[in-house]
Amino acid sequence: MKLLKDDVLFQNSFGKEHYHRFLRDLCMRRNKIIKGDKSDTSFSPLIEHILEKENPEKAFEILKAAYTRFNEDPFFAQQLARLCYTYEKFPEAKVWADTAEKKMPHNSYILDTKGQVFKRWFNDKYKNLEGNISPESTVDTIATALEAIECFRTCEGAANLEQDSMNNSGYFSEVQVERDLLDLVLKVFPRGEKGRSECMQYLVTGHIPERVKKPWECFHSKLKFIHKNMHDALTRISEDLSYFQMDVSLDDDEQYSTELKIRNPVKWLARQTAWYGNFFKDVELPSKEQNQLSTRMKLCSLGGDNITSIFSLLSEKKQDQLESIVTVYGGLKKLDQMELANYIASQIALGCVSSASTSKLKELQACSHQFPRDRDRCHPNALFLLTLLFWPEDGDTNQERDNKYEILMSALDVLKRSFKIKQKNVPHKELRVFTHFYLGKGSGLSKIVHKSMIQAFKTFTVSQKRIKWFDGYIWKTPEIVHMLKRVQGWTEHGNVYIKGCKGKEIKIRALNSDSVPDGNENVEFYVGFTFQGPVACGITVCDAGET
């Protein structure tokens, strides 16, 4: 406190910036294992120490003094909001969250904190209902949940506009609140099939039951949109995880910090998608709408509604579920672009886990011709699948090879542009582009090798695994050498290339830029498939006698 109130030290020009950073970090910087610390902390070690050895009020005083000292810095207001809701001081937490938002109204991380205030407030009110659940008693609790959802949706909008960071925490938190809110809404209706049916009718159709008509009159339109909003959020999470699969809580800077901690987002998404499908699977609608909704919910419950969940089933070798997904999609008369992509992805996944799969590469290639010819109209999922399906094989005729390269290059051009939009201005080193598949030595669908098949060979700790992948050790293991195919290319000025069609070349990004030789060399490498396009892994310079 003396340091924070000492004007002479704070204003002294000698080493001023270093001192300010030291004082700020003392009050704000959390310990994180990924930064080399021994443990993760919710607040800075100083604040944690005060909370443990003194009392919360002392911690509040320190952060308030820091807020004043650092010219009413909104990030200190954000920390105060977090400290308040940690100790269930929700009205005060809202005041500090509002203060932070007024000073930085478009910062997604501050908006996320405001959403967390209402999320935890909602959870507290829900817990305190203690079985006293009726349309009238739940009004305040529902209002708080809807306020949280609104905050997270605002956070999502702000995050989409931010160019220097990647923040998808709003989508995850929105789904969490919506799931708990749906659980509460269902409890208001009588137990049993009749009550559940009435609740589903209320949430999905224009029907408003008499029991909730007056008490919830301010909520009807918002509650009826939850099923759509939740599906949209799950779809967006799947899209983000297709590009970058990393822990949601792994942030590098306090101003880009969220409270959300999800250590395995892919499994989380699979669970939430299945829950969503099971919750809405029994809705009764007019025949056409009924068929569409029931089919979509069945696919959700199986894990077949998005490409990330489908590949998650592949990782877990859930053959029965994949077969069911393929059957459901196969029974549909007409597939839109996303459904077609999911259908092809599920066929590829099934082919990876089942030697008895009847899927043929040429059949899936034929299916893919239903994607828009104008590649700019293709979803990234479709473009990614085209790179998998049309990678040339050794036995191709010259005409087949040229045709495949034309499709491949047209898909890659748009896929790379889509990736740049998704990447924003965030440096490559801060994003872990996820490699879904590798090029194998087999033919047909057997040439597509999922990453889980490689990871199964060696067991390392998380930190060891990252080192082994990064330093190239993985590519030297006998099992991988036996399974994956090496491709020949060349390097120029630090870039890797392979031959395309009609004299054209295809640029391949190196998974590890340090592995690219300094000079212009003939090289060999393994090919990985990402939503950025193919990547070169395990690059080695060819011997003088090789071409």
C-alpha positions in Angstrom: 0.0 0.0 0.0 2.9 2.3 0.7 4.4 1.6 -2.7 1.0 2.4 -4.4 0.7 5.7 -2.4 4.3 6.9 -2.8 4.1 9.7 -5.4 7.9 10.3 -5.4 8.6 6.7 -6.4 5.8 6.6 -8.9 6.6 9.8 -10.6 10.5 9.5 -10.6 11.6 9.6 -14.2 14.6 7.2 -13.6 13.5 3.7 -14.5 9.9 4.9 -14.5 8.5 2.4 -17.0 10.2 -0.6 -15.4 8.9 0.4 -11.9 5.4 0.9 -13.2 5.5 -2.5 -14.8 6.8 -4.1 -11.6 4.1 -2.5 -9.5 1.4 -3.4 -11.9 2.6 -7.0 -12.2 2.8 -7.2 -8.4 -0.9 -6.5 -8.2 -2.1 -8.2 -11.4 0.1 -10.8 -13.0 -1.1 -14.3 -12.2 1.1 -17.4 -11.9 0.7 -19.8 -14.8 2.3 -23.1 -15.4 2.7 -22.4 -19.1 4.9 -19.4 -18.2 7.1 -21.6 -16.0 5.4 -21.1 -12.7 4.8 -24.0 -10.4 1.0 -23.6 -10.3 -1.9 -21.6 -11.8 -3.4 -18.8 -9.6 -6.7 -16.9 -9.9 -5.0 -13.7 -8.9 -1.5 -12.4 -8.5 0.7 -14.1 -5.9 0.5 -10.9 -3.8 -3.3 -10.8 -3.8 -3.5 -14.6 -3.2 -1.2 -14.2 -0.2 -3.3 -11.4 1.2 -6.5 -13.4 0.8 -4.9 -16.4 2.6 -2.9 -14.6 5.3 -4.9 -11.5 5.9 -8.5 -11.1 4.6 -10.4 -10.3 1.4 -11.0 -6.7 2.5 -7.3 -6.0 2.5 -7.1 -7.4 -1.1 -10.0 -5.2 -2.1 -8.2 -2.2 -0.7 -5.0 -3.0 -2.6 -6.7 -3.4 -5.9 -8.8 -0.2 -5.4 -5.6 1.7 -4.6 -4.0 0.3 -7.7 -7.0 1.3 -9.8 -6.6 4.9 -8.6 -2.8 4.9 -8.9 -2.9 3.7 -12.5 -5.3 6.4 -13.6 -8.5 4.3 -13.1 -7.1 1.5 -15.3 -10.1 -0.6 -16.6 -8.1 -3.8 -16.2 -7.9 -3.1 -12.4 -11.7 -2.5 -12.4 -11.9 -5.9 -14.2 -9.8 -7.5 -11.4 -12.0 -6.0 -8.8 -15.1 -7.4 -10.5 -13.5 -10.8 -10.5 -12.5 -10.6 -6.8 -16.1 -9.5 -5.9 -17.8 -12.3 -7.7 -15.3 -14.8 -6.2 -16.6 -13.8 -2.8 -20.3 -13.7 -4.0 -20.5 -9.9 -3.8 -22.5 -9.7 -7.0 -24.0 -6.2 -6.8 -20.5 -4.7 -6.2 -19.0 -7.0 -8.9 -21.6 -5.6 -11.4 -20.6 -2.0 -10.5 -16.9 -2.7 -11.2 -17.7 -4.7 -14.4 -19.8 -1.7 -15.6 -17.0 0.6 -14.7 -14.5 -1.4 -16.7 -16.9 -1.6 -19.7 -17.5 2.1 -19.7 -13.8 2.8 -20.1 -13.3 0.0 -22.7 -16.7 -0.8 -24.2 -15.4 -2.9 -27.0 -12.9 -5.1 -25.2 -14.1 -8.7 -25.4 -12.2 -9.8 -22.3 -13.8 -7.1 -20.2 -17.2 -8.0 -21.6 -16.5 -11.6 -20.8 -15.8 -10.7 -17.2 -19.2 -8.8 -17.0 -20.8 -12.0 -18.4 -19.1 -14.0 -15.7 -20.6 -11.7 -13.0 -24.1 -12.5 -14.2 -23.3 -16.2 -14.9 -22.2 -16.7 -11.3 -25.0 -14.6 -10.0 -27.4 -16.8 -11.9 -25.8 -20.0 -10.6 -26.1 -18.6 -7.0 -29.8 -17.7 -7.4 -30.5 -21.1 -9.0 -28.9 -22.8 -6.1 -30.8 -20.8 -3.6 -34.2 -21.7 -5.2 -33.8 -25.0 -3.2 -36.7 -26.8 -4.8 -39.0 -23.8 -4.7 -39.3 -23.7 -8.5 -42.4 -22.2 -10.1 -43.0 -19.7 -12.9 -43.2 -16.9 -10.3 -40.2 -17.8 -8.2 -37.9 -18.2 -11.2 -38.5 -14.8 -12.8 -35.4 -13.1 -11.2 -33.2 -16.1 -11.8 -34.2 -16.3 -15.5 -33.7 -12.6 -15.9 -30.1 -12.9 -14.6 -29.3 -15.8 -16.9 -30.6 -13.9 -19.9 -28.5 -10.9 -18.9 -25.4 -13.2 -18.8 -26.2 -14.6 -22.2 -26.6 -11.1 -23.6 -23.2 -10.1 -22.2 -21.5 -13.2 -23.7 -23.1 -12.5 -27.1 -21.8 -8.9 -26.9 -18.4 -10.4 -26.0 -18.6 -12.6 -29.1 -19.3 -9.6 -31.3 -16.5 -7.6 -29.9 -14.1 -10.6 -30.2 -14.9 -11.1 -33.9 -13.8 -7.5 -34.5 -10.6 -7.7 -32.5 -7.6 -8.2 -34.8 -4.8 -8.7 -32.3 -6.2 -11.6 -30.2 -8.3 -14.8 -30.4 -11.0 -14.9 -27.8 -13.8 -17.5 -28.2 -14.6 -17.7 -24.5 -18.0 -16.0 -25.0 -19.3 -18.9 -27.1 -18.2 -21.5 -24.5 -19.8 -19.5 -21.6 -22.9 -18.8 -23.5 -23.5 -22.6 -24.0 -22.9 -23.2 -20.3 -25.5 -20.7 -19.2 -28.0 -21.8 -21.8 -27.7 -25.4 -20.8 -28.3 -24.5 -17.1 -31.2 -22.2 -18.0 -32.8 -24.9 -20.1 -32.5 -27.3 -17.2 -34.2 -24.7 -15.0 -37.0 -24.0 -17.5 -37.8 -27.8 -17.8 -38.1 -28.0 -14.0 -40.9 -25.5 -14.0 -43.1 -27.8 -16.0 -44.7 -31.0 -14.4 -42.5 -34.1 -14.3 -43.1 -36.8 -16.9 -43.6 -36.9 -20.7 -46.6 -34.6 -20.7 -44.7 -31.8 -18.9 -41.6 -32.3 -21.0 -43.6 -32.2 -24.2 -45.3 -28.9 -23.1 -41.9 -27.5 -22.3 -40.5 -28.4 -25.7 -43.5 -26.9 -27.5 -42.9 -23.7 -25.6 -39.2 -23.5 -26.4 -39.4 -24.5 -30.1 -42.8 -23.4 -31.4 -45.0 -20.3 -31.0 -47.0 -22.0 -28.2 -47.1 -20.3 -24.8 -48.5 -22.4 -22.0 -50.9 -20.7 -19.6 -48.8 -21.4 -16.5 -45.9 -19.2 -17.8 -47.8 -16.7 -19.9 -48.0 -13.9 -17.4 -44.9 -14.5 -15.1 -42.5 -14.8 -18.1 -44.1 -12.3 -20.4 -40.8 -10.4 -20.8 -38.9 -13.5 -21.6 -40.9 -15.4 -24.2 -39.1 -14.3 -27.3 -35.7 -14.7 -25.8 -36.4 -18.2 -24.4 -37.7 -19.3 -27.7 -34.5 -18.4 -29.4 -32.2 -20.3 -27.0 -32.3 -23.6 -29.0 -31.1 -21.7 -32.2 -28.5 -19.6 -30.4 -27.1 -22.6 -28.6 -26.8 -24.5 -31.9 -25.1 -21.5 -33.5 -22.6 -21.2 -30.6 -21.7 -24.9 -30.8 -21.2 -24.6 -34.6 -18.9 -21.6 -34.1 -16.9 -23.4 -31.4 -16.5 -26.4 -33.8 -15.3 -24.0 -36.5 -12.7 -22.4 -34.3 -11.4 -25.8 -33.0 -11.0 -27.0 -36.5 -8.3 -24.3 -37.0 -6.7 -24.1 -33.6 -7.0 -26.7 -30.9 -5.7 -25.4 -27.6 -6.8 -25.0 -24.0 -9.2 -22.1 -23.7 -7.4 -20.8 -20.6 -3.9 -20.6 -22.2 -3.6 -16.8 -22.5 -0.3 -15.0 -22.4 -1.2 -11.5 -21.2 -3.4 -10.3 -18.3 -5.3 -8.0 -20.6 -6.2 -11.0 -22.8 -7.2 -13.1 -19.8 -10.5 -15.0 -19.3 -11.8 -16.9 -16.3 -12.9 -19.8 -18.4 -10.9 -23.0 -17.9 -11.6 -25.8 -20.3 -8.7 -28.2 -20.6 -10.0 -30.3 -23.4 -12.3 -28.2 -25.6 -12.9 -30.9 -28.2 -14.3 -33.4 -25.6 -16.3 -30.5 -24.0 -17.8 -29.7 -27.4 -18.7 -33.4 -28.0 -20.5 -33.6 -24.6 -22.4 -30.4 -25.0 -23.5 -31.2 -28.6 -24.8 -34.6 -27.4 -26.6 -33.0 -24.5 -28.2 -30.5 -26.8 -29.4 -33.2 -29.2 -30.8 -35.3 -26.4 -32.6 -32.4 -24.8 -34.5 -31.4 -27.9 -35.0 -34.8 -29.5 -38.6 -35.3 -28.5 -40.1 -32.1 -29.9 -43.4 -32.6 -31.8 -43.8 -30.4 -34.8 -45.7 -30.5 -38.2 -44.4 -33.3 -40.3 -41.8 -31.5 -42.5 -40.4 -29.4 -39.6 -40.6 -32.4 -37.3 -38.4 -34.5 -39.7 -35.8 -31.8 -40.1 -35.5 -31.0 -36.3 -35.6 -34.7 -35.2 -32.9 -35.6 -37.7 -30.7 -32.7 -36.6 -31.2 -33.6 -33.0 -30.4 -37.2 -33.6 -27.2 -36.3 -35.4 -26.3 -34.0 -32.5 -26.9 -36.7 -29.9 -24.7 -39.0 -31.9 -21.9 -36.4 -32.3 -22.4 -36.0 -36.1 -23.6 -32.4 -36.3 -20.2 -30.8 -36.6 -16.8 -31.9 -38.1 -14.9 -31.5 -34.8 -17.2 -33.9 -32.9 -17.0 -36.3 -35.8 -13.2 -36.3 -35.7 -13.4 -36.6 -31.9 -15.3 -39.9 -32.4 -12.5 -41.0 -34.7 -9.9 -40.3 -32.1 -11.9 -42.4 -29.6 -12.6 -45.1 -32.2 -16.4 -44.9 -31.7 -17.1 -47.1 -34.8 -20.8 -47.8 -33.9 -21.6 -44.1 -33.5 -19.8 -43.2 -36.8 -21.8 -46.0 -38.6 -25.0 -44.6 -37.2 -24.1 -41.1 -38.3 -23.3 -42.3 -41.8 -26.7 -44.1 -41.9 -28.7 -41.0 -40.8 -27.0 -38.8 -43.4 -27.3 -41.5 -46.1 -31.1 -41.5 -45.5 -31.6 -37.8 -46.2 -32.9 -37.0 -49.7 -31.1 -33.7 -50.0 -28.0 -32.4 -48.1 -27.0 -28.8 -47.8 -23.3 -28.0 -48.0 -22.6 -28.4 -44.2 -24.5 -31.7 -44.1 -22.6 -32.9 -47.1 -19.3 -32.0 -45.5 -20.3 -33.8 -42.3 -21.4 -36.8 -44.3 -18.1 -37.1 -46.2 -16.1 -36.4 -42.9 -18.0 -39.2 -41.1 -17.3 -41.6 -44.0 -13.6 -40.7 -43.9 -13.6 -41.1 -40.1 -15.3 -44.5 -40.4 -12.8 -45.6 -43.0 -10.0 -44.8 -40.5 -11.4 -46.9 -37.7 -12.9 -49.8 -39.6 -11.2 -52.0 -42.1 -14.6 -53.3 -43.0 -15.8 -49.9 -44.1 -17.3 -50.0 -47.6 -16.5 -46.4 -48.3 -14.5 -45.8 -51.5 -12.4 -42.8 -52.3 -13.9 -42.3 -55.7 -17.4 -42.4 -54.3 -16.6 -39.6 -51.9 -14.8 -37.7 -54.6 -18.0 -37.9 -56.7 -20.1 -36.7 -53.7 -17.8 -33.7 -53.3 -18.7 -32.5 -56.8 -21.9 -31.3 -55.2 -19.9 -28.6 -53.4 -20.2 -25.2 -55.2 -18.0 -25.0 -58.2 -17.3 -21.4 -57.2 -14.9 -22.1 -54.4 -15.5 -18.7 -52.8 -19.0 -20.1 -51.9 -17.5 -23.2 -50.2 -17.3 -23.5 -46.5 -13.8 -24.1 -45.1 -15.0 -27.6 -44.0 -15.7 -28.4 -47.7 -12.4 -27.0 -48.9 -10.4 -28.9 -46.3 -12.1 -32.2 -47.3 -11.3 -31.5 -51.0 -7.6 -31.3 -50.1 -7.8 -34.7 -48.5 -9.8 -36.3 -51.2 -7.9 -35.0 -54.2 -4.3 -35.3 -53.1 -2.7 -37.1 -56.1 -1.6 -40.7 -55.8 1.3 -42.6 -57.5 -0.9 -44.7 -59.7 -2.8 -41.7 -61.2 -2.6 -41.1 -65.0 -1.3 -37.8 -66.1 -4.9 -36.6 -66.8 -6.1 -37.8 -63.4 -3.2 -36.1 -61.7 -3.8 -32.8 -63.6 -7.5 -32.9 -62.7 -6.8 -33.5 -59.1 -4.3 -30.7 -58.9 -6.7 -28.3 -60.5 -9.3 -29.1 -57.8 -6.6 -29.1 -55.1 -5.2 -25.7 -56.1 -8.6 -24.1 -56.4 -9.5 -25.3 -52.9 -6.2 -24.3 -51.4 -6.4 -20.7 -52.8 -9.7 -20.0 -51.0 -8.7 -22.1 -47.9 -5.6 -20.1 -47.4 -7.5 -16.8 -47.7 -10.1 -18.1 -45.2 -7.4 -18.9 -42.8 -5.9 -15.4 -43.0 -9.3 -14.0 -42.1 -9.5 -16.4 -39.1 -5.9 -15.8 -38.0 -6.4 -12.0 -38.0 -3.2 -10.3 -37.0 -2.2 -12.8 -34.4 1.4 -14.1 -35.0 1.8 -17.7 -36.1 3.9 -18.5 -33.0 0.9 -17.7 -30.7 -1.4 -20.1 -32.6 -1.2 -23.8 -32.7 -2.6 -24.7 -36.1 -4.1 -28.2 -35.7 -3.1 -31.0 -38.0 -6.0 -33.4 -38.5 -4.6 -36.0 -40.9 -1.3 -37.1 -42.5 -0.6 -38.6 -45.9 0.0 -42.3 -45.6 1.6 -44.9 -47.8 -1.8 -46.6 -48.6 -4.0 -46.0 -51.5 -7.6 -44.8 -51.6 -9.0 -43.9 -48.2 -6.1 -45.8 -46.7 -3.8 -42.9 -47.6 -5.6 -40.7 -45.0 -4.0 -41.2 -41.6 -5.6 -39.5 -38.6 -3.4 -37.8 -36.0 -4.7 -40.1 -33.2 -3.1 -43.1 -35.0 0.3 -41.5 -34.7 -0.1 -40.3 -31.1 -1.0 -43.8 -30.1 2.5 -45.1 -30.8 4.3 -43.1 -28.1 3.2 -42.0 -24.6 4.7 -38.8 -23.3 3.8 -36.2 -20.8 2.1 -33.1 -22.3 5.3 -31.0 -22.1 7.4 -33.9 -23.5 4.9 -34.4 -26.3 5.2 -30.8 -27.4 9.0 -31.0 -27.4 9.1 -34.3 -29.3 6.8 -33.0 -32.0 8.6 -29.7 -32.2 12.2 -31.0 -32.4 11.3 -33.6 -35.0 11.9 -36.7 -32.8 8.4 -38.0 -33.6 9.1 -38.2 -37.4 12.1 -40.6 -36.8 10.2 -43.3 -34.9 10.0 -46.6 -36.9 6.2 -46.9 -36.7 5.7 -43.5 -38.3 8.3 -44.1 -40.9 6.5 -47.3 -41.8 3.0 -45.7 -41.9 3.5 -42.3 -43.5 4.6 -41.4 -47.0 7.5 -39.0 -47.7 6.9 -36.5 -50.5 9.6 -34.8 -52.6 9.9 -31.1 -53.1 12.3 -28.3 -52.9 13.0 -25.1 -51.0 13.6 -21.6 -52.2 14.3 -18.6 -49.9 13.0 -20.4 -46.8 9.8 -21.7 -48.5 8.8 -25.3 -49.4 7.3 -26.2 -52.7 6.0 -29.3 -54.6 5.1 -29.7 -58.3 1.6 -28.8 -59.2 -0.1 -29.2 -62.6 0.9 -27.6 -65.9 4.2 -26.4 -64.7 2.7 -24.7 -61.6 4.1 -25.1 -58.1 2.3 -25.4 -54.8 3.7 -23.7 -51.7 3.6 -25.8 -48.6 4.0 -24.2 -45.2 6.6 -25.8 -43.0 5.1 -27.0 -39.7 8.3 -25.9 -38.0 10.0 -23.1 -39.9 13.3 -23.8 -38.2 13.4 -27.1 -40.1 13.6 -25.5 -43.5 17.3 -25.5 -44.8 18.9 -22.1 -45.4 19.8 -22.7 -49.0 17.8 -23.8 -52.0 17.7 -27.6 -51.6 15.8 -30.7 -52.8 13.9 -32.0 -49.8 11.6 -34.8 -48.6 8.9 -34.4 -46.0 5.7 -35.8 -44.6 2.4 -34.0 -45.5 -0.1 -32.9 -42.8 -3.5 -31.6 -43.6 -4.8 -28.5 -41.7 -7.4 -25.8 -42.3 -4.6 -23.6 -43.4 -3.7 -26.1 -46.2 -1.1 -28.9 -46.3 2.0 -28.5 -44.1 5.4 -30.0 -44.4 6.6 -32.1 -41.4 10.0 -33.7 -40.7 11.8 -32.0 -43.6 15.1 -33.5 -44.6 17.6 -32.6 -47.4 17.8 -35.2 -50.1 21.1 -37.0 -50.7 23.1 -35.8 -53.7 22.0 -38.8 -55.7 18.2 -38.3 -55.1 15.9 -36.1 -57.2 
